[in-house]
Amino acid sequence: MKKINVAIVEDESEIREGIEEFLNDSQYFSCVGAYSSAECLINNFNIVKPEIILLDIGLPGLSGIEALEKIKKIDTNIAVVMLTVFEDNDKIFNSILAGADGYLLKKTPPVKLVEMLYELHNGGVPMNPQIARKVLEMFKEKSVIKYDNLSRREIEILNELVKGYNYKQIAERLFISPETVRGHLKNIYRKLHVHSKTEALSKVFRIKPFA
């Protein structure tokens, strides 16, 4: 089985090396680069060609969120998961609005981290439970844009997507097939004029990027 290429950007060497070792020991992933700064990753981007990037927010120099924006401009298909100690609402939503595909805390057990990254590769949105709760809290607190052209089922699916569930999980929760979920998501993207789950999540919230 071809392994999935992952790059890590983490300025704390102990954490970086620990994640790198665990990824390389897994059956699913290969760590193609482990860097202490976002600049180092971007300079080697075309060499390592990662499919997934684990990106620390609190980096020296170019911040994680600034790096995320640059990475998404280079290639929107690369999945970027923010890896951080922060559970701060501003940072969570700055990350989502900048295009993050997931948000995990550094205290996530390595086995769970690998599991969540594999779920990401299969269409999921990796978030720790406490992060997912914060997303849901803000989802309730913020005024959600009303899309009159979305059907009730499409709104249900969009809400499940916000909660971090993947296609299969959404299908199970709503008692429909994964193919039906994919069909509804295509319609949602078309109606919202977006091309990915990240763009859809960003458009759901009536908020501006934080300064």
ABEGO torsion letter per residue (X at the ends): XBBBBBBBBBABAAAAAAAAAAAAABAABBBABBBABAAAAAAAAAAAGBABBBBBABBBEBBAAAAAAAAAAABAABBBBBBBABABAAAAAAAAAAGBABBBBAABBAAAAAAAAAAAAAGBBBBBAAAAAAAAAAAAABBBBBBAABBAAAAAAAAAAAAGBBAAAAAAAAGBBAAAAAAAAAAAAAAAGBABAAAAAAAABBBBBBX
